[in-house]
Amino acid sequence: PTSAQVSAVPQPGRFRYTLDNDVLTTEQRQFYEDNGYLLIKKLVSDEDIERFREEFVRICRREVNPPGAMIMKDESLRSQYGQSEKVVNKVQDFQEDKELFRYCTLPEVLKYVECFTGPNIMAMHTMLINKLPDSDTQTFLHPMHQDLHYFPFRPAARIVCSWTAMERADQDNGCLVVQPGTHKQPLKPHGYPEWEGKTNKLFHGLLDEDEKLPKVHLVMEKGDTVFFHPLLIHGSGINKTSGFRKSISCHFASSECYYIDVKNTSQEHLEKELVEMVRKKYNATSVELRDIWNFRARLVRGERINL
């Protein structure tokens, strides 16, 4: 069927996590079904990546100030490096930055996204990560987690992350680490890991990690893109090199997804933390989790239905 005929409703039968179209091979679909991720080599051009890198540097220098963007820094380095990319480790929620948001509209990316979400695609959550050199303090180690912990919308099978390496990512500079097949498990309780002095705001991790499950380090070259399910358990190691490890990503969802109430669930404490942060930042008296996500969300293909 053509993409317009693809339904965003999970189909009974062999494939639960991918939809019928002519983009993925049967082998690729089966790999995603079994493992919860799929790596596509050289998907994003060097030219686009260079443009994203230049815009990131402009944001670091405060030459550009995208409304609503959360710019995370290592404050301990500011006195040494000032306003530069050597201080900023993440730009989150860049949906108002025209240049960076181009990533979420690239036809070559959306072609694959549609295999998981269907034709009505929302860009829900955006990040450019600049993993800083970190051999001693391990400040930017991201514990193993499931992204669905952060999302108050469902169904999970119609959400996918697109994560593109902006330079080679390997075990030395803290590449992604995944636990294949864990996307078939339920959402688990998350919280701050008990690492003294090594926790980042909102870098939640699994409270009960199964160390016996096999882990795969995703070694990626510049432009390589991995698509993965929001229940896949993953994280990233520390950057033991003297350089930076940049990546750009977006979580996409079908606009046919719907919001859920996270009260009395394992996600409730995250809601409180996030709402409190937004209230302080914008001096707002009344903010709900859905308001935050409505602000972040952008339609990038098809029509807006629920989200």
N, C-alpha and C positions, 0 to 999 in steps of 0.2 A: 504493500500500500504506500501511497505518497505520504509525506509528513503531515499533510492536512487531515489525513484519515486516522492518524495515530491517536489512540485514546490514552489519557493519563490515568486510567483505572488499571490497577494490577491485573494482569491476565492470568487465568488459571492455566496450568500446564507446565511445560518445561522451563520457561523463563519467567521468573518472578520479579527480577530487578531491572530488566531492560525491556524496551518496547520494540515492536516490529517495524523496522524500516530497512533500507538498503545500505546503511552506513557501516554497521559492525558486521564482521563475519560471524558465522556460527561459533567458531573457535573463540573469538573475542568475547562474545556474549557469555559463553560457557565459563570462560576464565573469570569474568566479573561475577557471575552467579556463584562460583565456587569460592572466590577470594575476596570479593568486595572492592576491588580496585582494578584499574586498567591503565597501563602506561602507553602513551602515544609519542613516538620519537619525533623530534624536530617539528612540532606543530606550529609554534609561534616563531615568526621571523626574527632574525638578528636586528633588523631595522626597528621593528616595534619594540623589542626589548630595550634597545638603546634609547628610544624616546621615553619609555617608562623610567629608565634609570636617570635620565636628565631631569625629568619632572620631579622625581624623588629628591634629587639633590637641591632643586629649587625650593621644595617644601622645607627641607632641612635648614636651608639658609634664610628661611622666612621671606623669600622673594614671592612665594605663592602661599596663600592661607585658605585652603578649602573649607567652606562652612561645614561645621559638624564633624570634621575629621578629628580622630583621637590620635595624637602624636605621642608615642611612648619613648621615653629617653632614659638613659643611664645618667642620672644627675651627678654621680660621682666623677664623670668624665668631662662635665661641662667646663670646669675651670681650666682644664688642660686643652680642650679642643674647641670651646665656644659653640656657636651654632653651626654644626657640620654633620655630615653623615656618619662621623665617627662616634656620635652621641645617640643618634636616633636608631632604635631597634625595630620600630614598627609604626606604620601609618595605617590606621584602621578606619573604616567607614569613609572611603574616598569617593563616594557616589556623587558628590558635588564637584569633584575635580574632573573637568572635561577630558583632559589628557589621559589620566590613569583609568578613568571609567571606560575609555575605549576598549580596554582589555575585555570587559564584560560584554562587548558588542561585536567582537571579532567573529566573522562568519565561520572561520575554521574551528573556533572553540564551540560556538553555538551548534554547529553541525553535530558534534559529539554529545553536547549537553542534551539535545533533543532526544537522544536515544534513551535517556533516563527519566526526563521530565515530561516528555510530550511536547506539543507545539506551542503551548502557552507558557512562556518562560519569564520568571521574575529573577532579577539579580537581588539577592537578599543580604549578603554580608561580604564586604570587600576588605582585603588586607594586602599590604606590601610589607614583607618581613625582611629586615636587614640584620641577619644574625651576626652579632659583634664577636670579635675574638674574646675568648672566655675560658682560658685553660685552668685558671685557678679558682675563681669564685663560683663558677657554674651558675651564674645569675640567669642565663637565658636558656637553660635546659628546660624544655617543655615536657612535663610528665605525660605518661600514656593516658589517653582520654578518648572519649567519643564526642564528636561535634554535636550530636543531637542534644546533649546536655544543655547546650546554649540556646536551642531553638524551640519556641513555643508553637510550632506548627507541624502538621502531619498530613499525609502519611510519609513515613521515613523513606519509603522506596521511591518517592517522587522528588527527592532532594539529592543533589550531587555536588561535590566540590570539584572545581577545576583548579589545579595547583601547577604553576609553570616555573621551572627553574630559570633564573635570569643569568646564571653561570653554573659551571659544574658543581653538583652537590654530591658529596661522598661522606664516608665515615669520618674523615679528618675535619671537615667543616660543618658537621652537624646535619646530615641529610635526614629526610623523613624515614621513620621506622614504623612498619606496619605489622600487625598480627593477622595474617590471612585467615579469612573465614569467620572472623569475629563479628562481622556485620549481621550474622544470623542470630546473635545473642541479643537479649533485651538491653535496654538502657540501664546502666549500673549507677550506683551512688557515686558522686564526685565531691571533691572538696580540695582544700589546700593540703599538699603533701607535707609531712613533718620533716622538712629540711630546714635546719636552722639558718636563717638569713638568706635563703635561696628561693623565696617565693615571689612571683610577680603577680600584680593585681590581675585578677580574673584568669590566671593560668591555673585552672583547676585540673585535677588529675583523678584517676580511679582511686577510691579509698581501699579497695581490695584487689590488687593486681595479681593475676595468675602468672607467676614467673615461668611456669613450665610451658606455656604456649610458645610455639616457635615465632621468632621475629625475623622480618626481612628488611634489610637496609636498601632503600630505593636509590641506587646510584643513577644520577640523571645528568645529562649534558644540557647546555644552554638551549632553551627552546622546547625541551622535552616537557610533556604535560601529563600529569596523572589525574585521573578521575576516580573519586572514591565515595563510597556510601557513608552517610553520617553516623552509622553505628559501628563502622570499622574502628577498632582500637588502634591508635597511632600516636606518635609523638616525634620528638627530634632530639638529637644529642647535642653536646656542646661543640662549639667551633674552636678546635685546637690549633687553627692556623693563625697567621697574622693578618689575613685578609677578611673580607666580609662575604657572607653567603646570602644573596638576595633571591627572593621568590615573590611572585605576585599570584593572588588567588581570589576566587569568588565562589561563594556558595549560591547555587541556583536552586530554584524550586518551581514546580508547576504552579501556575496561578490558580489551579483547581485545589491546591492544598488549603487547609483551613486552620485557624488559630485554635489552641486549646487553653484551658485554664490550668496553670501549673500549681495552683494552691493544693496543699496536702500531697504533693509529689516530691520526688528527689530533687526537682528543679526549683522548688520554692525559695530556698536560701539564695540561689543565684539571682532570682527575680528581685529580691529585696536589695541585694548588693548593687545590681545594675541600676535599679530605679533611684537608689540613694545617690549614686555617682552622678546620674543625669540631673537630678534635682539640684545638687551642689553646683555643678558646672554651669547650668543655665538659670539658677536661682528660681526654679519652677516649684510651685506649690503642689500641683496635681499632675503626676505622670504615671501612666500605666505601661506595662511591658508591651502591649500592643501598639501604643503610641510610638515607642522607640523603634519597633520594627517597621511601622508604617513610614517613618521618616527615612529609614535605610533603604527600603524596598523600591526597586525601579523595574518597570516592564521593559524587557529587551526584545521580545518576539511574541507575536500572537496577540491575544486579548487578555485583559485583566478580569478575573472572574471572582475569586474569593479574597486572595491576599491583597 
